[in-house]
Amino acid sequence: MNCIYLIGSKETSLYKIGVTDNKGIQIRLLNIQVGCPYKIEIIDSFSTPYAYEVEGIIHRSLSSNKEDANGVPLRGEWFYLGLEEVYGFQEKCLFNESNYKIVKDL
């Protein structure tokens, strides 16, 4: 099964939201760290058989968070998140997974 991960730096409020398999999350962290000038950590993860679909929904819902505190555009799967969004990650994943399953089954 895959998981949606939230990896980032609480001191910069920059976070990457992506998908990997549950076993590969530590390796994914190491790969991301190589290209990131800030110390990052795994903040949270959410396992689901719909990881790619739910991740896409979350990315779209956070489209207004694609600039850092200075207004510099963020590329790829990076977002500028407040603590409320970080601590609400599990709830956001669960909510979007539930909605996806309802729509998928229609």
Secondary structure, DSSP 8 states (H G I E B T S, - for coil): -EEEEEEEETTTTEEEEEEEEGGGHHHHHHHHHHT-SS--EEEEEEEETTHHHHHHHHHHHTGGG-B-TTS-B--TTEEE--HHHHHTHHHHHHHHHHHHHHHHT-
